[in-house]
Amino acid sequence: MSALEAERVRLMAEAQRQGASWEAIGAAIGTTKQSAWETYHVEVRRIHEAAADYVGTAEEALLDSAAVSLSSSRARRRRR
């Protein structure tokens, strides 16, 4: 996939994230919703899944960090 095509797919994924339908995406690129979906839905789904995985990983890291911080804070209080 070329850089231009990758950017096009990224923009479609962002448009969908913001609520755009395949009909609106198809109209924006000068095709039908069916043609847009058939051509791009797999790549757009991959972007959405990768974003969900990233958010899940980031949330886990944040929760782990908060748990360590809380444990450290409690340990300091007990030592006082």
N, CA, C and O of each residue as an XYZ file, in Angstrom:
320
protein
N       0.856     -1.172      0.000
C       0.000      0.000      0.000
C       0.904      1.238      0.000
O       1.856      1.324      0.776
N       0.598      2.167     -0.860
C       1.396      3.391     -0.937
C       1.106      4.288      0.267
O       0.115      4.099      0.972
N       1.966      5.243      0.484
C       1.774      6.187      1.594
C       0.479      6.971      1.407
O      -0.232      7.249      2.373
N       0.179      7.325      0.164
C      -1.052      8.064     -0.117
C      -2.280      7.219      0.203
O      -3.236      7.712      0.802
N      -2.258      5.956     -0.192
C      -3.380      5.056      0.082
C      -3.514      4.820      1.594
O      -4.627      4.781      2.118
N      -2.400      4.665      2.280
C      -2.435      4.469      3.735
C      -3.048      5.684      4.425
O      -3.823      5.537      5.370
N      -2.707      6.870      3.960
C      -3.287      8.092      4.538
C      -4.780      8.165      4.249
O      -5.556      8.601      5.100
N      -5.182      7.750      3.077
C      -6.605      7.734      2.719
C      -7.371      6.814      3.662
O      -8.438      7.175      4.159
N      -6.831      5.636      3.906
C      -7.474      4.675      4.800
C      -7.514      5.233      6.225
O      -8.525      5.094      6.914
N      -6.429      5.860      6.670
C      -6.392      6.450      8.008
C      -7.469      7.517      8.162
O      -8.139      7.596      9.191
N      -7.626      8.338      7.125
C      -8.654      9.381      7.166
C     -10.062      8.784      7.182
O     -10.954      9.316      7.843
N     -10.266      7.681      6.456
C     -11.564      7.005      6.485
C     -11.855      6.452      7.878
O     -12.975      6.556      8.378
N     -10.837      5.866      8.492
C     -11.018      5.332      9.845
C     -11.361      6.456     10.811
O     -12.227      6.298     11.671
N     -10.686      7.587     10.673
C     -10.971      8.738     11.544
C     -12.382      9.265     11.287
O     -13.099      9.612     12.225
N     -12.774      9.323     10.022
C     -14.132      9.780      9.694
C     -15.171      8.856     10.326
O     -16.170      9.315     10.879
N     -14.926      7.552     10.238
C     -15.855      6.599     10.862
C     -15.888      6.774     12.374
O     -16.955      6.735     12.986
N     -14.713      6.969     12.977
C     -14.653      7.159     14.426
C     -15.501      8.363     14.844
O     -16.078      8.387     15.931
N     -15.563      9.350     13.965
C     -16.342     10.549     14.252
C     -17.793     10.434     13.799
O     -18.551     11.400     13.887
N     -18.184      9.250     13.311
C     -19.588      9.005     13.002
C     -19.976      8.997     11.537
O     -21.157      8.847     11.226
N     -19.024      9.152     10.623
C     -19.360      9.140      9.198
C     -19.775      7.730      8.768
O     -19.207      6.735      9.218
N     -20.753      7.671      7.909
C     -21.221      6.387      7.375
C     -20.397      6.026      6.143
O     -19.684      6.860      5.586
N     -20.511      4.755      5.727
C     -19.849      4.362      4.480
C     -20.443      5.117      3.303
O     -19.753      5.361      2.314
N     -21.700      5.486      3.395
C     -22.328      6.279      2.330
C     -21.633      7.640      2.212
O     -21.315      8.083      1.108
N     -21.400      8.297      3.346
C     -20.723      9.599      3.336
C     -19.275      9.464      2.866
O     -18.780     10.306      2.117
N     -18.601      8.407      3.307
C     -17.217      8.179      2.889
C     -17.167      7.920      1.394
O     -16.318      8.474      0.696
N     -18.070      7.080      0.894
C     -18.122      6.807     -0.542
C     -18.355      8.073     -1.347
O     -17.695      8.300     -2.361
N     -19.290      8.897     -0.898
C     -19.574     10.149     -1.602
C     -18.350     11.065     -1.606
O     -18.075     11.736     -2.601
N     -17.616     11.091     -0.490
C     -16.435     11.956     -0.388
C     -15.328     11.533     -1.349
O     -14.555     12.370     -1.812
N     -15.250     10.239     -1.648
C     -14.201      9.775     -2.559
C     -14.743      9.492     -3.960
O     -14.030      8.960     -4.811
N     -15.999      9.847     -4.191
C     -16.569      9.747     -5.526
C     -16.982      8.350     -5.947
O     -16.875      7.986     -7.118
N     -17.455      7.569     -4.984
C     -17.904      6.209     -5.304
C     -19.137      5.882     -4.466
O     -19.623      6.726     -3.713
N     -19.631      4.677     -4.596
C     -20.791      4.264     -3.809
C     -20.343      3.774     -2.437
O     -19.167      3.485     -2.218
N     -21.298      3.687     -1.520
C     -20.960      3.174     -0.193
C     -20.494      1.731     -0.283
O     -19.576      1.325      0.430
N     -21.130      0.949     -1.166
C     -20.762     -0.461     -1.326
C     -19.329     -0.598     -1.835
O     -18.558     -1.411     -1.325
N     -18.982      0.188     -2.826
C     -17.635      0.133     -3.379
C     -16.595      0.588     -2.353
O     -15.529     -0.019     -2.239
N     -16.897      1.642     -1.614
C     -15.980      2.121     -0.571
C     -15.794      1.042      0.487
O     -14.670      0.763      0.903
N     -16.897      0.432      0.923
C     -16.818     -0.604      1.944
C     -16.013     -1.798      1.447
O     -15.122     -2.286      2.143
N     -16.329     -2.269      0.238
C     -15.625     -3.437     -0.303
C     -14.123     -3.191     -0.441
O     -13.317     -4.092     -0.212
N     -13.760     -1.985     -0.810
C     -12.362     -1.660     -1.048
C     -11.587     -1.420      0.248
O     -10.418     -1.793      0.340
N     -12.219     -0.803      1.248
C     -11.469     -0.302      2.394
C     -11.836     -0.877      3.754
O     -11.102     -0.646      4.715
N     -12.931     -1.611      3.885
C     -13.387     -1.982      5.227
C     -12.382     -2.818      6.011
O     -12.289     -2.666      7.229
N     -11.633     -3.688      5.359
C     -10.674     -4.537      6.083
C      -9.573     -3.676      6.698
O      -9.238     -3.835      7.872
N      -9.015     -2.771      5.910
C      -7.943     -1.908      6.423
C      -8.454     -0.947      7.501
O      -7.767     -0.703      8.493
N      -9.647     -0.410      7.309
C     -10.228      0.495      8.307
C     -10.453     -0.263      9.615
O     -10.186      0.267     10.694
N     -10.944     -1.506      9.522
C     -11.158     -2.319     10.722
C      -9.828     -2.562     11.444
O      -9.765     -2.501     12.672
N      -8.777     -2.834     10.684
C      -7.461     -3.047     11.302
C      -7.005     -1.817     12.083
O      -6.439     -1.941     13.169
N      -7.249     -0.651     11.536
C      -6.882      0.590     12.243
C      -7.675      0.715     13.533
O      -7.116      1.047     14.578
N      -8.980      0.451     13.465
C      -9.819      0.528     14.672
C      -9.360     -0.486     15.723
O      -9.295     -0.164     16.909
N      -9.045     -1.702     15.293
C      -8.598     -2.737     16.229
C      -7.246     -2.380     16.841
O      -7.032     -2.589     18.034
N      -6.347     -1.849     16.042
C      -5.035     -1.446     16.562
C      -5.193     -0.324     17.579
O      -4.506     -0.307     18.600
N      -6.092      0.607     17.305
C      -6.332      1.701     18.249
C      -6.925      1.169     19.546
O      -6.548      1.612     20.631
N      -7.850      0.221     19.438
C      -8.448     -0.364     20.643
C      -7.399     -1.115     21.454
O      -7.392     -1.040     22.683
N      -6.509     -1.844     20.769
C      -5.434     -2.558     21.469
C      -4.516     -1.572     22.177
O      -4.107     -1.804     23.314
N      -4.192     -0.466     21.502
C      -3.312      0.541     22.094
C      -3.950      1.154     23.336
O      -3.299      1.309     24.370
N      -5.222      1.499     23.224
C      -5.925      2.090     24.365
C      -5.967      1.097     25.518
O      -5.747      1.471     26.670
N      -6.248     -0.169     25.212
C      -6.285     -1.188     26.260
C      -4.942     -1.324     26.949
O      -4.880     -1.422     28.174
N      -3.864     -1.330     26.173
C      -2.514     -1.447     26.730
C      -2.174     -0.213     27.550
O      -1.600     -0.327     28.633
N      -2.520      0.960     27.049
C      -2.239      2.205     27.768
C      -3.018      2.255     29.083
O      -2.482      2.686     30.104
N      -4.269      1.821     29.064
C      -5.072      1.799     30.285
C      -4.475      0.836     31.308
O      -4.412      1.146     32.498
N      -4.039     -0.332     30.840
C      -3.422     -1.309     31.745
C      -2.157     -0.738     32.374
O      -1.934     -0.886     33.576
N      -1.336     -0.091     31.567
C      -0.095      0.507     32.081
C      -0.411      1.601     33.091
O       0.262      1.708     34.116
N      -1.410      2.401     32.820
C      -1.808      3.465     33.735
C      -2.318      2.886     35.047
O      -1.966      3.378     36.119
N      -3.140      1.848     34.974
C      -3.650      1.217     36.188
C      -2.523      0.572     36.997
O      -2.500      0.662     38.225
N      -1.595     -0.076     36.301
C      -0.437     -0.668     36.992
C       0.372      0.408     37.695
O       0.771      0.237     38.847
N       0.613      1.503     37.012
C       1.376      2.612     37.586
C       0.657      3.190     38.805
O       1.284      3.494     39.819
N      -0.654      3.338     38.697
C      -1.431      3.871     39.815
C      -1.396      2.913     40.997
O      -1.309      3.351     42.144
N      -1.462      1.618     40.734
C      -1.412      0.634     41.816
C      -0.068      0.682     42.526
O      -0.020      0.619     43.755
N       1.018      0.790     41.780
C       2.354      0.882     42.385
C       2.471      2.158     43.212
O       2.996      2.137     44.326
N       1.988      3.245     42.673
C       2.037      4.521     43.383
C       1.231      4.461     44.677
O       1.677      4.945     45.717
N       0.057      3.871     44.606
C      -0.786      3.747     45.792
C      -0.122      2.866     46.845
O      -0.147      3.187     48.032
N       0.470      1.757     46.412
C       1.168      0.869     47.346
C       2.332      1.584     48.017
O       2.541      1.444     49.222
N       3.083      2.345     47.242
C       4.212      3.091     47.794
C       3.738      4.133     48.794
O       4.341      4.311     49.852
N       2.670      4.809     48.455
C       2.119      5.832     49.335
C       1.629      5.222     50.647
O       1.857      5.788     51.716
N       0.963      4.080     50.573
C       0.487      3.409     51.784
C       1.660      2.936     52.638
O       1.624      3.037     53.864
N       2.693      2.424     51.986
C       3.868      1.955     52.720
C       4.543      3.121     53.458
O       4.972      2.958     54.601
N       4.639      4.276     52.827
C       5.234      5.448     53.488
C       4.403      5.878     54.690
O       4.952      6.255     55.725
N       3.085      5.821     54.556
C       2.217      6.203     55.675
C       2.384      5.262     56.853
O       2.365      5.698     58.003
N       2.548      3.969     56.577
C       2.715      2.981     57.659
C       4.021      3.185     58.397
O       4.100      2.908     59.594
N       5.037      3.660     57.719
C       6.348      3.863     58.341
C       6.362      5.079     59.243
O       7.266      5.203     60.069
N       5.426      5.957     59.126
C       5.408      7.195     59.932
C       5.003      6.917     61.320
O       4.932      7.834     62.138
